[in-house]
């Protein structure tokens, strides 16, 4: 649920004003009207999403006193990679929004980092008063690391050379425990960690500027899980088939494209295409697990 809300946060303003080419031109100085509109929009969405989330989700769960919950060993840490990914994207997107207003780059990065940490921490505060969950320090750590990854690259390199991305492909494991891993495509997209892969894409061309390697051409390293059916247990025995599943970590090596580095001259088109960096493109991949190495002609 929280991933869906956070993705909505990222996409809420992404394609606003596509028909207005001047919309995509950054202001040379602080444009107060833009700054007010962006700030108002963010605050409205933040408050509205949390009110809505409370009504449709947290109001239906059992409440308790504020407490913490250690879930750092659950789901082979796949959910932590999700926190890292979302926090990074929120920091980047918010920073880009405020750069559009003409605000100083360093101030934009600080605002982006603050919004990312603040927005994700709000979820943790809801969890802290829910009997089945709790305030997770490991979630906070993942959120902070994701935000810091964006901020550090902006500060030291003035560009993003290492880009977190996401991909998903349905698996056969959701059908084994649909009540946990999802019974529909949308539910499994959010719940089935076996189908999710979190990536770090990077181009050698951004590190070696005179190498002749196009800066949009990337290598990508992904992390996923395989046969993970229970959050805090590594083995699951299917009562229907009496077949046992041993969970495994999965490392994936592949290729990718950095859409923000494509040589697109039109600002309005470049601004739109950049948002495709949220997701990893399907490419051939090498998959490394405990039980061996395999290849796939097209990895989603």
C-alpha positions as CSV (number, residue, x, y, z in Angstrom):
1,X,0.0,0.0,0.0
2,X,2.7,2.5,1.0
3,X,4.6,1.8,-2.2
4,X,1.5,2.6,-4.3
5,X,1.0,5.8,-2.3
6,X,4.6,6.8,-2.8
7,X,4.6,6.1,-6.5
8,X,1.5,8.3,-6.8
9,X,3.5,11.0,-5.1
10,X,6.1,10.7,-7.8
11,X,3.7,10.7,-10.7
12,X,1.3,13.2,-9.4
13,X,3.1,16.2,-11.0
14,X,5.3,14.3,-13.5
15,X,3.5,15.2,-16.7
16,X,1.7,18.4,-15.7
17,X,1.9,21.0,-18.4
18,X,3.1,18.8,-21.2
19,X,1.4,21.0,-23.7
20,X,3.2,24.1,-22.5
21,X,6.7,24.0,-23.6
22,X,7.7,27.0,-21.5
23,X,6.6,25.1,-18.5
24,X,9.8,23.0,-18.7
25,X,12.2,25.9,-18.7
26,X,13.7,26.6,-15.4
27,X,13.5,30.1,-14.0
28,X,16.8,32.0,-13.8
29,X,15.7,33.5,-10.5
30,X,13.3,32.5,-7.9
31,X,9.8,32.5,-9.3
32,X,7.5,33.0,-6.3
33,X,4.4,31.9,-8.1
34,X,6.0,28.6,-9.1
35,X,7.4,28.1,-5.6
36,X,4.0,28.7,-4.0
37,X,2.2,26.4,-6.4
38,X,4.7,23.6,-5.9
39,X,4.7,23.9,-2.1
40,X,1.0,24.1,-2.0
41,X,0.6,21.0,-4.2
42,X,3.1,19.0,-2.2
43,X,1.5,19.9,1.1
44,X,-2.0,19.1,-0.2
45,X,-0.9,15.8,-1.6
46,X,1.0,14.9,1.5
47,X,-1.9,15.6,3.8
48,X,-4.5,14.2,1.5
49,X,-2.6,10.9,0.9
50,X,-2.1,10.4,4.6
51,X,-5.8,11.1,5.5
52,X,-6.9,8.7,2.7
53,X,-4.4,6.1,3.9
54,X,-5.7,6.3,7.4
55,X,-9.3,6.0,6.3
56,X,-8.9,3.0,4.0
57,X,-6.1,1.1,5.9
58,X,-5.0,2.2,9.4
59,X,-8.5,2.9,10.7
60,X,-9.3,-0.8,10.2
61,X,-6.4,-2.3,12.1
62,X,-6.0,-2.8,15.8
63,X,-4.4,0.1,17.6
64,X,-1.8,0.0,20.4
65,X,0.6,2.3,22.2
66,X,3.7,3.6,20.4
67,X,6.2,0.8,20.0
68,X,9.0,-0.3,17.7
69,X,9.2,-3.4,15.6
70,X,12.3,-5.2,14.3
71,X,11.6,-6.5,10.8
72,X,15.1,-6.2,9.5
73,X,15.4,-9.9,8.8
74,X,12.1,-10.3,7.0
75,X,11.7,-11.0,3.3
76,X,15.4,-11.2,2.7
77,X,15.5,-7.4,3.1
78,X,13.5,-6.9,-0.1
79,X,11.2,-4.4,1.5
80,X,14.3,-2.4,2.6
81,X,15.4,-2.1,-1.0
82,X,11.9,-0.8,-1.7
83,X,12.3,1.9,0.9
84,X,15.7,2.8,-0.5
85,X,14.3,3.1,-4.0
86,X,11.2,5.1,-3.1
87,X,13.2,7.5,-0.8
88,X,15.7,8.2,-3.6
89,X,13.1,8.8,-6.2
90,X,11.1,11.2,-3.9
91,X,14.3,13.2,-3.1
92,X,15.2,13.5,-6.7
93,X,11.7,14.4,-7.9
94,X,11.1,17.0,-5.2
95,X,14.5,18.5,-5.9
96,X,13.7,18.8,-9.6
97,X,10.4,20.5,-8.8
98,X,12.1,23.2,-6.8
99,X,14.9,23.7,-9.3
100,X,12.1,24.5,-11.8
101,X,11.2,27.4,-9.5
102,X,14.6,29.0,-9.8
103,X,15.7,28.2,-6.2
104,X,19.4,27.6,-5.5
105,X,20.5,24.0,-6.3
106,X,21.8,23.4,-2.8
107,X,18.6,24.6,-1.2
108,X,16.6,22.5,-3.6
109,X,18.5,19.4,-2.6
110,X,18.0,20.1,1.1
111,X,14.2,20.5,0.5
112,X,14.2,17.3,-1.5
113,X,15.9,15.4,1.2
114,X,13.7,16.8,3.9
115,X,10.5,16.0,2.0
116,X,11.6,12.4,1.3
117,X,12.6,11.7,4.9
118,X,9.5,13.4,6.3
119,X,7.1,11.7,3.9
120,X,8.4,8.2,4.6
121,X,8.7,8.8,8.3
122,X,5.0,9.6,8.4
123,X,4.3,6.0,7.4
124,X,6.4,4.8,10.2
125,X,4.4,6.9,12.7
126,X,1.2,5.3,11.6
127,X,2.9,1.9,11.9
128,X,4.1,2.8,15.4
129,X,0.5,2.8,16.7
130,X,-0.6,-0.3,14.9
131,X,-0.7,-3.5,16.9
132,X,0.5,-5.7,14.1
133,X,3.5,-3.6,13.1
134,X,5.6,-0.9,14.8
135,X,8.1,1.9,14.2
136,X,10.9,0.2,12.2
137,X,14.4,1.7,12.6
138,X,15.6,-0.5,9.7
139,X,12.9,1.2,7.5
140,X,14.2,4.6,8.6
141,X,17.8,3.5,7.9
142,X,16.8,2.4,4.4
143,X,14.9,5.7,3.8
144,X,17.8,7.7,4.9
145,X,20.3,5.8,2.8
146,X,18.1,6.2,-0.3
147,X,17.8,10.0,0.3
148,X,21.5,10.3,1.0
149,X,22.4,8.4,-2.2
150,X,20.7,11.1,-4.2
151,X,21.9,14.0,-2.2
152,X,25.6,12.9,-2.1
153,X,25.7,12.4,-5.9
154,X,24.2,15.8,-6.4
155,X,26.7,17.4,-4.1
156,X,29.9,15.7,-5.3
157,X,29.1,15.0,-8.9
158,X,26.3,17.5,-9.8
159,X,24.6,14.6,-11.6
160,X,23.2,11.1,-10.9
161,X,25.7,8.5,-12.0
162,X,24.2,5.6,-10.0
163,X,20.4,5.3,-10.5
164,X,18.1,3.1,-8.5
165,X,15.4,1.4,-10.7
166,X,12.6,-1.1,-10.4
167,X,11.2,-3.9,-12.5
168,X,8.5,-6.6,-12.0
169,X,7.5,-9.8,-13.6
170,X,4.7,-12.2,-12.3
171,X,5.9,-15.4,-10.7
172,X,4.4,-18.8,-9.9
173,X,4.9,-18.3,-6.2
174,X,2.0,-15.9,-5.8
175,X,-0.5,-18.6,-6.6
176,X,0.9,-20.8,-3.8
177,X,0.1,-18.2,-1.1
178,X,-2.3,-15.6,-2.7
179,X,-3.5,-14.3,0.6
180,X,0.1,-13.2,1.3
181,X,1.7,-12.6,-2.1
182,X,-1.5,-11.4,-3.9
183,X,-4.3,-12.9,-5.9
184,X,-4.4,-10.3,-8.7
185,X,-1.7,-8.7,-10.8
186,X,-1.9,-5.4,-8.9
187,X,-1.7,-7.1,-5.5
188,X,1.2,-9.3,-6.5
189,X,3.0,-6.2,-7.9
190,X,3.0,-4.8,-4.4
191,X,3.3,-8.0,-2.3
192,X,5.2,-10.7,-4.3
193,X,8.9,-9.9,-3.7
194,X,9.9,-12.8,-5.9
195,X,8.7,-10.8,-8.9
196,X,10.2,-7.5,-7.8
197,X,13.8,-6.6,-8.7
198,X,15.6,-3.5,-7.4
199,X,18.4,-2.2,-9.6
200,X,21.4,0.1,-9.5
201,X,22.2,1.3,-13.0
202,X,25.4,3.1,-13.9
203,X,27.3,4.1,-17.0
204,X,31.1,3.9,-17.3
205,X,30.8,6.9,-19.5
206,X,29.8,9.1,-16.6
207,X,32.9,8.1,-14.6
208,X,35.3,8.2,-17.5
209,X,34.2,11.3,-19.5
210,X,36.7,10.9,-22.4
211,X,36.2,7.1,-22.8
212,X,33.9,7.5,-25.8
213,X,31.3,5.4,-24.0
214,X,27.8,7.0,-24.4
215,X,26.7,8.2,-21.0
216,X,23.2,6.7,-21.6
217,X,24.6,3.2,-22.0
218,X,24.5,1.4,-18.6
219,X,25.4,-1.7,-16.7
220,X,22.8,-2.7,-14.1
221,X,23.0,-4.8,-10.9
222,X,19.8,-6.1,-9.5
223,X,18.7,-7.7,-6.3
224,X,15.6,-10.0,-5.8
225,X,14.4,-13.1,-4.0
226,X,13.4,-16.5,-5.2
227,X,10.9,-18.9,-3.6
228,X,10.4,-16.5,-0.7
229,X,7.0,-17.4,0.6
230,X,7.2,-16.5,4.3
231,X,8.5,-13.2,5.7
232,X,10.6,-14.5,8.6
233,X,11.2,-18.1,7.5
234,X,13.5,-19.5,4.9
235,X,11.6,-22.7,4.2
236,X,7.9,-23.3,3.3
237,X,6.1,-26.5,3.0
238,X,3.1,-26.3,0.7
239,X,0.2,-28.1,2.4
240,X,-1.6,-28.6,-0.9
241,X,1.3,-30.4,-2.7
242,X,3.6,-31.3,0.2
243,X,6.4,-29.7,-1.8
244,X,9.0,-27.7,0.1
245,X,10.5,-24.3,-1.0
246,X,13.8,-23.0,0.1
247,X,14.2,-19.2,-0.3
248,X,17.2,-17.8,-2.0
249,X,18.7,-14.4,-2.6
250,X,19.1,-13.5,-6.3
251,X,21.8,-11.2,-7.9
252,X,21.1,-10.1,-11.4
253,X,23.5,-8.6,-13.9
254,X,22.1,-6.8,-17.0
255,X,22.2,-3.8,-19.3
256,X,20.1,-0.7,-19.2
257,X,19.6,2.9,-20.5
258,X,19.8,6.1,-18.6
259,X,17.0,8.1,-20.2
260,X,18.1,11.4,-18.6
261,X,21.4,11.1,-20.6
262,X,19.8,10.5,-24.0
263,X,20.8,13.3,-26.5
264,X,17.4,14.9,-26.7
265,X,17.4,18.6,-27.6
266,X,13.8,19.6,-26.9
267,X,13.4,20.4,-23.2
268,X,9.8,19.4,-23.0
269,X,10.5,16.0,-24.5
270,X,13.6,15.5,-22.4
271,X,11.6,16.3,-19.2
272,X,9.0,13.6,-20.1
273,X,11.5,10.9,-21.1
274,X,13.5,11.4,-17.9
275,X,10.7,9.9,-15.9
276,X,11.2,6.5,-17.6
277,X,14.2,6.2,-15.3
278,X,11.9,5.0,-12.6
279,X,11.9,1.6,-14.3
280,X,14.5,-0.8,-15.6
281,X,14.2,-1.8,-19.3
282,X,14.0,-5.5,-20.1
283,X,17.4,-6.8,-21.3
284,X,19.3,-10.1,-21.3
285,X,20.5,-11.0,-17.8
286,X,22.8,-13.3,-15.8
287,X,21.1,-14.6,-12.7
288,X,23.2,-15.7,-9.7
289,X,21.6,-17.8,-6.9
290,X,22.9,-20.2,-4.2
291,X,22.1,-23.1,-6.5
292,X,24.0,-21.8,-9.5
293,X,24.1,-19.4,-12.3
294,X,21.6,-19.1,-15.2
295,X,20.8,-16.7,-18.0
296,X,17.6,-15.2,-19.4
297,X,17.2,-13.8,-22.9
298,X,14.9,-11.0,-21.6
299,X,14.7,-10.2,-17.9
300,X,11.8,-8.1,-16.7
